[in-house]
Every structure is written in structure tokens, then in C-alpha cells.
Amino acid sequence: MTELDVQALQQRLVAFAAARDWEQYHTPKNLASALSVEAAELMEIFQWLTPEQSARVMEDPGTAPQVADEVADVLAYLLQFCEVLGIDVLAALAAKIERNEGRFPVPEPTDPPFRHSSE
């Protein structure tokens, strides 16, 4: 798979759960809880890091795979949650960005741009 295909990933997750008879546990409540737990596990990696250390976390060969795994867990549970509830995750994100662009417009500059005295 060369491109990220959200629907294909969701179907793989559905098939994975079905093969193990886990669908019975994949209720919205349980998936939301699992998503929260995985997000907390991601946060735990960064808990005591300084802002500078956190910005370089992917440079650490010991930590980078942990971060990637937790990000994957968060995304997996989010995709499963959206699948169960029939949410088109990309459409929901696009709509949210559009709403935020309306709610938080780019501020107008208050001062004219700085000009060098030689101009």
C-alpha cells in the first residue's frame, strides 16, 4: 500500500477483529475508552521531557519506535470508532478545519510591515 487508504485500513481492522471474535467488544463506549488509554500512553512518553527534548524524541532510536507504535494504536482505535459509528473521518476533519477557519480568521496586520530606512 503506497498511499494511505483510510477505508482499506478500516476494513483491515474490521477483519482483524472479526477473525478473533472481538466485534462484540467494539462498542462506541469501549472504543472511546481504549482510544483515551492509548492517547494517555502516548502522553506518558512525553510526560517528563522538556519542550526541547520532546521536539527531538524521534531522533532517539529507543523512543522513536514507541512513539510510532502509540500513534498507530491511537489511529487504529480512532478508525475503529469511526467505522462503528459510520463517521467518515476525513470528511469530519475537513468540516472541522473549515469551521475553525471561520471561527479563527487570520488576524489582520495592525502595523505596516517594517521598512528599511534606505527604501
Secondary structure, 3 states (H helix, E strand, C coil): CCCCCHHHHHHHHHHHHHHCCCHHHCCHHHHHHHHHHHHHHHHHHHCCCCHHHHHCHHHCCCCHHHHHHHHHHHHHHHHHHHHHHCCCHHHHHHHHHHHHHHHCCCCCCCCCCCCCCCC
